[in-house]
Amino acid sequence: MPALLIKNIRTLVSCDDNDTVWEGVDLYAEDGVIRAIGASLPQAAGRVVDASHMLCYPGLVNTHHHLYQVFSRNLPEVQNLELFDWLKALYEIWKDLDEEAVRLSSLTGMGELMKHGCTTCFDHHYVFPRGGGDLLGAQFAAADALGVRFHASRGSMDLSVKDGGLPPDGVVQPVDEILRDSARAIERFHDPKPYAMHRVALAPCSPFSVSADLLRESAKLARQYGVRLHTHLCETKDEERYMLAREGVRPLAYMERLGWLGPDVWFAHGIHFNDAELRLLADTGTGVAHCPISNMKLSSGVARVPDMLRLGVPVGLAVDGSASNDGSSLMEELRVAYLLHRLHASAAAPSGYDVLKLATRGSARLLGRDDIGQLAPGKCCDLFLVDARRLELTGALYDPKSVLATVGLRGAVDYTVVNGRVTVEHGRLATVDEERLAADASAACKRYLGR
């Protein structure tokens, strides 16, 4: 990896332990790692970027996505459905996923994330149709082509409609088969070392589409291999009623029974936790991926993020699936999260800078990483740059720490850097042919939906 020098940075917001904001500095990286931040650093580098007039931020970290859903977004027949009906309708499309659709939807979704400042993406993939091909291999190949840091999941479902679940028979698998393939995925792709570009989590879909046996055994397997655990939880009141009827307990109590609490676990959404449950999450270090736009689109509710932060629950930010968001911009999520909680919590809401830290330090914590989410020597060189002279930022830079959440950023960032490599330059993907990708993905999407 060539050395990288970013010189003359107007303002660098580090999100480090001291919330340092640097003015007029250079940043130097070797082998994908930041080696120094300071004034007038030596210029012996393989790549030099002049960041005069630029704002520099840590790369955003997306903690929950369903990239395959890029090919089923904005469909008129599901736009006004809530979660259970929405899922039942879309499973009839998702059951036809194959390797080509997953590869191109992953390229498209992660490309969009990168253009808006995201440098690490976790994807919750749980749909594995019979004969669909090497879906996780396709995702990692897409991530490598783009140059993004990628956390995949070996998701799973074992309860179909005939078993009382929501998905059709063609996308569920027996528990033994899931566990064997989960072990293979970890052994093939997971890199536990610092600065890793590839990691794997185990992620059964949700309590209403998987059995207790699958949840229990997945937790055991994950801890055997030292990988993290993830699932959807407490997203809707329908889910709560379903679990009370089936198991006689609320969703979090059910997960606690099966070993799904701890600092190696994070849940997507977490909207409908009560006071005692929030304290339990805080006491056990169990995290929550906050997905504000998806929660609004599906009318699921408003997560109690101000209360979570007050109690010390680990919280990160996420876009969720493209079919329940219709986009893949974590930058947009920043402003929506800020405004949503200002509306619902008033003065108790997180500040603009607090929301930025949810998408950086907070998200990194959910993924079990302390080498991303901040800019400091010894950390990954994952960052993005924005030209401060943009018209839409005029008059708004008195507080550069908060501006991305309070004012927002329209359009792509100017540069994204991942692992010390420029991956977005002048707002365009630098590692793939964007026009060709868009054309190929559009054609593949038409074929896929045409089935």
N, C-alpha and C positions, 0 to 999 in steps of 0.2 A: 504494500500500500504506500504510494508516494506521500511524502510529508506535505502538510497543508499549512499555509499561513494566511490568516484572514487579518488584514491590516486596516488600521484607521477606523475601527468600529465606533460609530457615534455614541451609542449607548448599548451596553450589554447587561441584560437582566439575568442574573445567574440562577436564581431559585436555590442557592446553596444554603448551608446551615445558618449563615448569617444574613441571608437575604441581600447579598451584596449587589449593588448596581455600579457598574464601571462606566466611566466616560472616557472616550478617546483612547482606546486600548487596542492591542493586537491579541490574537489567539493563535497559538501554534500547536499543531498535532502531528504525531508520528504513529504509524501502525494503528491508526484509528482511535488513538487515545490522546486526550488533551495533555500536553506537557507543560504549557505555560500560558498565563494571561497577564499582560502587562504592557507598558509603553515601549515602543521602538524595539520590538523583539528582532533577533537576527532573521534575515530574509533568505537563508539557504533552504528553499523548499521546492518540492516538485510542482506545486500548484500554489499560486498566489491569487487571492481574491481581494480586490480593493473595496472595502466596506464603508468608505466615506459616505456619510449621510444615511447609514443603515442602522436599524435597530436589530439586535441579536437576542434570540431567546433559545432556551433548551427545546429540543424536539418534543413535540406532543406525543403522548403514549395512549393508544387506544386499547381499552381493556375488555371490549366485548363487541363482536361483529359477527355477521353471517354473510360472508362475501358472495356465496352462491346466489344470494337474493338480489344481486345487481340485475340479474336477468328476469326478475319478476316484480319490478317496482312500477309504481304508478299505474297499476291495472285498475280500470274503472270499476270492475265488479266487486272489488274488495276494499275500496277506498273508505267506506263508512262502516266497516265491520269491526267488532271488538275481538279480543284475542282468540277465544276458542273457535268462534265461527270463522275468523280470519285464517287460523291455522288449518282447519278442516278443508277450506276452499283451496288453499295454496299447496297443501300436501299432494293434491291431484296433479299439480305441475311439478313439484319438486321430486316426485317419485321417478321422473325421467332424467334426472341429472346423470351426466357422464363426465369423463375426464376432460374432454374439450370444453364443455360448458364451465366446469370448475376452474380450469386453467385461465380461460379468458375473462370470466367474471372476477377472478382473483386479481388478475393484472389490472382490470378496469377499476375495481374498488380500491385497491391499494395505491394505484396511480393517483386517483383522486385524493385520497388521504395525504399522500406525499406533497401534492401541489398546494395543500393547505397546512403544511408545517408538521405533519405527523411523520415520525421517524421509526416508531415501533408499533406493530399491529398484532393484537391477539385476535384470532378467529375461532369462533365456536362452531365447528362443523360437526353435525350429528346425523346427517342424512347420507346413508351409504346404500344406495340401491343395488340389488344383485346384478352383477355384471357391469357395474359402473366404471370399473377400472381403478387405477392407482390415484385416488383423489388427493390424499395428503401429499404424495410425491408431486402431483401437479401444482399444488399450492406452494410448496417449498421452491420448486423450479421458477414459478412466477415471482416469488419474493426475491430470489437471487437475481433474476433478470432485471428487476427494478432497482435492486440494491437496498431494500428496506429490511429492517430488523424484524424477524417474524417469530411469533409464538403461535403454534398450531394447537389444536385439540383433537384428541381422538374421542369425539363425542359418540353418543350411542342412544338407541331406543330399543326396548324389548317388549313393549306393550302396544299392540295394535288395536284397532277398533273392536275386534272380536274379544280382546282381553279387557276391554273397558278403557282403553287409551284413545288417543286422537288420530295417530298416523295409520295409513293403510298397511296391509301385510307386507308389501314389497320393500319397505324401508326399515323394517325391524329385524333384529338378529337375535339368536340365542345368547344367553349370558356367557357360556363357555367360549363361543366364537368371538364375542366382543372382547373378552379378557385376553385371549390369545393374541388378537390383533392389536390390542392396546400395548401389550408388552413388546410386540414387534415394532410398533411405531416409536416407542420410547428408545429402544435399542438402536433403531435406524437413524433417528433424527435428533434426539435430545442431546444438547451440549450443556453440561452443568457449569462449565468454566466461566470465570468473569469475562465480560466483553462478548459473550456468545451472540451469534447472529441467529441461531436456531434453538428453539426450545419447544417442549411439548407439555401439555397438561391433559389430564383425564377429565372429561366433561359430559357425563350423562345429561340428556336434554333437560328434563324437568321432572318433578315428582309425579306428574300426571301422565307421563309417557314412558316411565321406566319402573321396574319392580324394586322392592326393598332389597332383594338379593343383589341386583346389579349395583345399586348405590353402595351397599355394604362392601361388596367385593372390590369395587372400583377404589374405594377409600383405602382398603388394605393394600391393593396393588400400587397405588400412587405412593403410599408411604414406604413401601418396600423399595421402590425405585427413587424416592426422593423428588418426586414431581408434584405439582400443585393440582388442586381440585376446584372445579367450577361447575355451576349449573344456574338455571333460572330459579328464582324463588320470590314468593310474595309479590308477584307482578300484578295480580288482579284479585278482586273479591271472588270471582268465579273459582279461582284456584283454591282460595281459602275454604269456600263452601265444599268443594270437591274433596279436599283432604279431611275436613271434619266429617263428611259423610262416609268416606272410605276407611279412614284410619282412626277417627275419633279424636284427633288432635290437630292443632294448627300446624302449618307447614314447617316452621322452624323447630318446633318440638319433635316433629317427625324426623327431620334431618339430624337433630342432636342425638336421637335414639340410634341412628345409623352411623355415628362417628363423623359427621360432617360439620364440625366446628373446629376452629383453630386458625392460627396465623398462616397456614398453608391453604386456606379455603377462601374463595370469594364468590359472592352471589351476584347475578345480574338483576338489576331493577330494585328489589328490596323496598317496594313502595309501602306495603301494608304491615309493617312491624309495629307492635304496640310498645309501650314504655319499657316493660320488663324485657322484651326481646331485644330492644336496642341496648339495654345494659348488658345483656348476655353477649351480644356481638362485641361490645367494647371490652368486656372482661376476658374474652377468649381471643381477641385480635382477629376476628373473622371480618372480612371486608365486603364492600358493596361497590359494584360498578354502576354509576349513575348514568341513566340514558334519558335525558329530559325530553328530547324531541320525539323519540319513539313512544315514551309514556304519554305524551300529549296526542300524538297521531292516533293511537289505539284507545284513547280515553281511559287509560289504566289508572291514572291518579298522579299525585305529586309526592315524590319520596321526601322523607323528613331529613333532608341533608343538614340543615342548620342544627337539628338535635343530634344527629350522628357526629358532627364535627365537635360539638360541645362536649359530648361524652367520650370522644376519642376513638370512635369507630373508624377503621381505615376506609377511605372513600377515594375512588378514582372516577374518571370521566370516560364515556364511551358513546359511540354513535348508534350501536345496535345494528340490526340487519338493514340492508338497503331497502327492503320491501316494507319495513315499518318505520322508515325514516325518509326514504326516497332520495337520499344523498349519502355521501361518505366524507363529510367535512367535520373534523373535530373542532376546527376553528369556529364554525357556526355554532357548535354545541356550547362553546365558552359563553357566548353572549346570551343564548337562550337560557342557559343555566343561571347566569347572573340575574337576568330579568325575571325569570320564573320565581326565584326565591325572594327577590325584592318584593314582588307582588304578594306572595303568601306569608313571608316572615318579616317584612318591613326591616326595622333596624337590626333584627337578629340574623339577617341574611348574610351569607359570605360576601366579602368585598370582591371587587374585580380581581385583585391580586390573589386572594384566596382561591378563586375559581381557576386562575392560571395554575396555581400550585396543585389543585386537584388533577389537572390534566398532565402534570409533569411529575412532581415528587409523589403525589398521592397515587397516581396510576402505576408508577414504577414500583411502589411498595406492594400493590396488589399482585403484581407479577413476580414478586420476590426478588427485586433487583435494587441495588444501591449504586449501580454503575451508570445508570441512565436517569433522565429527569432533572438534571442540574448541570451547570457548566462550571467545572473546577478542575484543576490539575489532577490527573489520575482517573478521571471519568471518561466515558465514551464521548467521542467527538460527534455528537448528534445534536443538530441545531438548525434553526432557520433564520433567514435575514429578510427584513422588510425595509424598503426605502421610505425614510421618514418624510420625504418631500411629496408623497402622494397627496393628491387633492383631498381625498376623504379623511386624511389625518391632520389636515391643517387646523391649528388651534386646539389640538386635542392631546398634545404630548407633554403637558405639565406633569403627568404621572404615567411614565411609560410602563410601569409595572402592571397597571390596571387596564390600559387602553384597549387591549385585545378583547376584553370581556365587556367593558362599559360602552365603548364606541363600536368595536367590531372591525373586522377587516373584510372588505369586499374584494373578490378576486383572489388569484393565486398569490402566494408569497414570491419573493424575488429569487431566493436560493433556499434549497433544503440540502443539508449535509448529513449523511449517515455513515458512521464508522470512518470518518475523515474523508469521505468521497462525495463530491458534488453530484447529487441525484436529480435536483431540479435547478435549472439555470434560466434566469430571466422569465420565470413563471412557467417554463415548459419542462417536461420530463427529459432528462439528459441521457438516459440509459436505454430508452426504447424509442421507436418511431411512433409518436403519438397518433398521427393521422392513420397510419397503417393499423395500429392497435384498435382504434375506434371503428374502422371499417370492418376488420376481422371480427370484433366482438359483436357488432351490430348484426352481421350475417349469421353468426353462431346463435345469437339470441333469437332471431327469427326462426331458425331451424328447430331450436329447442322448444319454443312456444308452439310451433306448428305441430308438434307431436301430439 
